[in-house]
Amino acid sequence: MLNSWLHVLSLVVYLGAVLGFWFVLLPAVATLQDHEDKARFLARGLKFYNPLQVGALGVLLFSGAFQLTELKAAYRETFVQQLGYPLAIKLALAFLVVLFSVYQSMGIGHRFVKRHEGGDPVTEQELNGVLRRLRGTNWLIVPIALITLWFGLRLTK
């Protein structure tokens, strides 16, 4: 039962981080006028967001895997017949969520934070490119994560 609560809690934290990033951090950066202020604010926000997103996603994946092991033991021979199709779709979608989330936080966000903290200058065009890629990955993450959640809820029936 603790594993189920951990799974739900990590799902709430993960979705909250992704939606908070989309509806709070990105609009806040857009309201700033000075380029340096935007870069500094984005770097500080990503410094908090990146580990929160990846950490919550990691806990979500592992708690889900532990639950899957318990389900396999309970269903035995009928596991594939009962859960095979929706589970295969859910796992494929979860793979995409992980792929895009890690790209967003580590491939874009972490690299930007390290560059900014290293003192490398970031031009306005580069900052706009980073923001565009962050927004674009969020446009992929949110719907895929919600569809994955829907398939996960179908597995409980």
C-alpha positions as CSV (number, residue, x, y, z in Angstrom):
1,M,0.0,0.0,0.0
2,L,2.9,2.3,0.7
3,N,4.2,1.8,-2.8
4,S,0.8,2.8,-4.2
5,W,0.8,6.1,-2.2
6,L,4.4,6.7,-3.2
7,H,3.5,6.2,-6.9
8,V,0.5,8.6,-6.6
9,L,2.6,11.2,-4.7
10,S,5.4,11.1,-7.2
11,L,2.9,11.4,-10.1
12,V,1.4,14.5,-8.5
13,V,4.9,16.0,-7.9
14,Y,6.0,15.2,-11.5
15,L,2.9,16.6,-13.1
16,G,2.9,19.6,-10.8
17,A,6.5,20.3,-11.7
18,V,5.8,20.1,-15.4
19,L,2.7,22.2,-15.3
20,G,4.2,24.6,-12.9
21,F,7.2,25.1,-15.2
22,W,4.7,25.7,-18.1
23,F,2.3,28.0,-16.3
24,V,4.6,29.7,-13.7
25,L,8.3,29.8,-14.6
26,L,8.1,30.3,-18.4
27,P,5.5,33.2,-18.1
28,A,7.5,34.8,-15.3
29,V,10.6,34.8,-17.5
30,A,8.6,36.4,-20.3
31,T,7.6,39.3,-18.1
32,L,11.1,40.4,-17.4
33,Q,12.5,43.0,-19.8
34,D,16.3,42.8,-19.2
35,H,18.1,40.0,-21.0
36,E,20.5,39.3,-18.1
37,D,17.6,39.2,-15.7
38,K,15.8,36.7,-17.9
39,A,18.9,34.5,-18.1
40,R,19.5,34.7,-14.4
41,F,15.9,34.0,-13.4
42,L,15.6,31.1,-15.9
43,A,18.9,29.5,-14.6
44,R,17.7,29.8,-10.9
45,G,14.3,28.3,-11.8
46,L,15.8,25.5,-13.8
47,K,18.2,24.7,-11.0
48,F,15.2,23.9,-8.8
49,Y,13.1,22.4,-11.6
50,N,15.5,20.0,-13.2
51,P,16.2,17.8,-10.1
52,L,12.6,18.0,-9.0
53,Q,11.3,16.8,-12.4
54,V,13.9,14.0,-12.9
55,G,13.7,12.9,-9.3
56,A,9.9,12.7,-9.2
57,L,10.0,10.9,-12.6
58,G,12.5,8.4,-11.2
59,V,10.5,7.6,-8.1
60,L,7.4,7.3,-10.3
61,L,9.1,4.8,-12.6
62,F,10.5,2.7,-9.8
63,S,7.3,2.6,-7.8
64,G,5.4,1.7,-10.9
65,A,7.9,-1.1,-11.7
66,F,7.5,-2.5,-8.2
67,Q,3.7,-2.5,-8.6
68,L,4.1,-4.2,-11.9
69,T,6.1,-7.0,-10.3
70,E,3.3,-7.5,-7.7
71,L,0.7,-7.6,-10.5
72,K,2.6,-10.2,-12.4
73,A,2.7,-12.4,-9.3
74,A,-1.0,-11.9,-8.7
75,Y,-2.2,-12.6,-12.3
76,R,0.4,-15.4,-13.1
77,E,-0.5,-17.0,-16.4
78,T,-3.3,-14.6,-17.3
79,F,-1.1,-11.5,-16.9
80,V,-0.5,-10.9,-20.6
81,Q,-4.1,-11.7,-21.5
82,Q,-5.5,-9.4,-18.9
83,L,-3.1,-6.5,-19.0
84,G,-0.9,-7.0,-22.1
85,Y,-2.2,-4.5,-24.6
86,P,-2.9,-1.5,-22.3
87,L,0.3,-2.1,-20.4
88,A,2.4,-2.3,-23.6
89,I,0.9,1.1,-24.7
90,K,1.4,2.6,-21.3
91,L,5.1,1.5,-21.2
92,A,5.7,2.8,-24.7
93,L,4.2,6.2,-23.7
94,A,6.1,6.2,-20.4
95,F,9.3,5.7,-22.4
96,L,8.5,8.8,-24.5
97,V,7.8,10.7,-21.3
98,V,11.1,9.7,-19.9
99,L,12.9,10.5,-23.1
100,F,11.4,14.0,-23.5
101,S,11.6,14.8,-19.8
102,V,15.3,13.9,-19.5
103,Y,16.0,15.8,-22.7
104,Q,14.2,18.8,-21.4
105,S,15.9,18.9,-18.0
106,M,19.3,17.5,-18.7
107,G,19.8,18.2,-22.4
108,I,18.5,21.7,-22.4
109,G,18.0,22.9,-18.8
110,H,21.1,21.5,-17.1
111,R,23.4,22.6,-20.0
112,F,21.9,26.1,-19.8
113,V,22.4,26.3,-16.0
114,K,26.0,25.1,-16.2
115,R,26.8,27.5,-19.0
116,H,25.2,30.4,-17.1
117,E,26.9,29.5,-13.8
118,G,30.2,29.1,-15.7
119,G,30.1,32.7,-16.7
120,D,29.7,32.1,-20.4
121,P,27.8,34.9,-22.1
122,V,24.3,33.9,-23.4
123,T,23.1,36.0,-26.3
124,E,19.5,37.0,-26.6
125,Q,19.1,34.7,-29.6
126,E,20.5,31.7,-27.7
127,L,18.3,32.4,-24.7
128,N,15.2,32.6,-27.0
129,G,16.3,29.3,-28.5
130,V,16.6,27.7,-25.1
131,L,13.2,29.0,-24.2
132,R,11.7,27.8,-27.5
133,R,13.1,24.2,-27.0
134,L,11.9,24.1,-23.3
135,R,8.4,25.2,-24.4
136,G,8.4,22.7,-27.3
137,T,9.3,19.8,-25.1
138,N,6.6,20.7,-22.7
139,W,4.1,20.6,-25.5
140,L,5.2,17.0,-26.0
141,I,5.5,16.0,-22.4
142,V,2.2,17.2,-21.1
143,P,-0.2,15.4,-23.5
144,I,1.9,12.2,-23.6
145,A,2.1,12.2,-19.8
146,L,-1.7,12.6,-19.5
147,I,-2.4,9.9,-22.0
148,T,0.0,7.6,-20.1
149,L,-1.9,8.4,-16.9
150,W,-5.2,7.5,-18.7
151,F,-3.8,4.1,-19.7
152,G,-2.5,3.6,-16.2
153,L,-6.0,4.3,-14.8
154,R,-7.4,1.7,-17.3
155,L,-5.0,-0.9,-15.8
156,T,-6.7,-0.6,-12.4
157,K,-10.1,-1.7,-13.7
